[in-house]
Amino acid sequence: MSRRQVLIGSAAVAVAGAGVPGGAFASGRGGMSLRWLGVAGWELLVGGRRVLIDPYLSRLPVFDGEGRFIPDHPLTVREDLVDRHLAERPELVLATHGHYDHLLEIPHVVAKHGSRVIGTETHRHLLTAQGVPGDDVIVASGGEHLDFHGFTVQVLRSLHSQFGSYGYFAPGTLTAPPPSPPATISDLVEGGSLAYQVSAGGFSVLFLSGTANYVEREIAGLRPDVLVLGMSGHANVYDYTARALRATRPKLLVPSHHDDMVTQLDDPALPPRGNPAAAAELAETARRIGLAARVLDPELLRWYEL
């Protein structure tokens, strides 16, 4: 696979310069452009309209010097990075769940751009506690198929990753806003997990990108052109990668949530791509099950035309 082009059947995914506004480069046959923001964050352009998924550029240093997780690490947004890399207004922000590395920066994005958000009832409560107007949050639980008149968003019920203990960090739901704004990463509870399929002009991108788990019955038969799949924390999820690929049979596979999450975006030591094992696992699984799909191992902040 060349760095400049990845084929989806007869269509092309061409690389554009990082930071170049999506509307400035020619549309591919899919009419969408995509770039990875790091961790599980994505930016999608659909006919010049922007959609964000789990934007998270602050990459909080949530491990101490001995590699131990810091559950009471304070919530802080690196507004300089968010404003630099997300300068253009997104029309919509899709939250896959409520954890800090998915929800943290959404209040800043909404305050700056007036964007609308899709998330669960718990996500709405967490966001309103941080100053997001309640009317700016579209509450979803999975099953919704929303028409934004130019593109659609199908909301799918999903699941969080299952770690070594078969659990995960900060579970929980809310039926009302918390009494005080979230202050530490543990205050941003999962609050239910969602997946999203964005479609326009007969072309679709399925984002199972925020966790490494899913409800197989929800995704079976969707047939997206592109599958963006979370690729960490799935050791205890049975046949995780193969079941996702068999259920959806996409043409292009893209790994997500596959970097170290903490090295800063402006640190020269940050690798330009995530863990190469993620793309390798996708390629090997596709080969093993006889799926004629290609794999794109994305570079951070680089645009790809679909």
C-alpha positions, 0 to 999 in steps of 0.5 A, a space after each residue: 500500500 502506498 502512502 499516497 493512495 489506498 484503493 477501495 475497490 475501484 475508488 481511491 482514498 487519496 492523501 491530502 495535506 494535514 491541516 488543509 480545509 476539506 473543501 479545498 481538495 477534490 472530492 473522491 468518489 465517496 464524497 467524504 473526507 476523513 482524518 484521525 485526531 488521535 485516540 478515538 477522535 475523528 473528523 469527517 467532511 460530508 459535502 463540506 459539512 463537518 462532523 466530529 466523533 469523540 474529539 480528544 486532543 488534550 491527551 491527559 497524562 493520566 499515568 504516573 512515573 511508574 506507569 500507574 493510572 491516576 483515576 483522580 487526574 483533573 480534567 483540563 482541556 488544551 484549548 490551544 491544540 483544540 483551537 489550532 486543529 479544530 478551527 473550522 466549525 463542526 455542525 455535529 459532534 457524535 459522542 460514543 460514550 462519556 469517558 474523559 478521552 471521548 467527552 472532555 473537549 466537547 463543551 469547548 467545541 460547542 462553546 466555540 462553534 455552537 455545534 450540536 451533539 448526539 449522545 445518551 441521556 447520561 452524556 447530556 447530563 454530563 455536558 449540561 453540567 459543564 455549560 452545554 445548553 441542553 437543547 444542543 444535545 440530541 439524546 439517543 439510545 440506539 435505533 435512531 436514523 436521523 436525516 440532516 438533509 444532505 447526510 444521515 446518521 444512524 445511531 446504534 446501541 453499542 458496548 464498552 470494551 471488556 478489559 482484563 477483569 471483564 469490566 472497565 473504568 468509570 461505569 455508571 449512568 445519570 438520570 440528572 445532572 451531577 450536583 457539581 461540574 465534573 472535576 476529575 476523569 472519574 467523574 466522566 462516567 461511561 453512561 452507555 455506548 453508541 456507534 454511528 453510521 454516517 451516510 451520503 450519496 450511497 456511501 457510508 462510514 461506520 464508526 465502531 471507533 470509540 470502544 473495542 466492543 459492539 452489539 453484533 445484531 445491531 451491526 449485522 448487514 449494514 455493509 458500510 463502505 468504510 469501517 472505523 474499528 476500535 482496536 484496543 481492550 478487546 482481548 476478552 471479547 470473543 472473536 472480536 475482529 472477525 465477528 465485526 468484519 463478517 457482520 459488516 463486510 466493508 471495503 476499507 478497514 481503518 483502526 481507531 483507539 490504537 495509540 498511547 493516548 498520552 504523548 502530546 500532539 506537539 511532542 516530537 516523540 509522538 509517532 505519526 501512526 498508532 500501534 502497527 499491530 492494529 492495522 496488521 490484525 485487521 489485514 490478517 483477519 480480513 485475509 483469514 475470513 476471505 474478505 476482500 477489504 483493504 486496510 488504511 493505517 492513518 497518519 495523525 491529522 492527515 486528510 484522506 478522501 474517500 
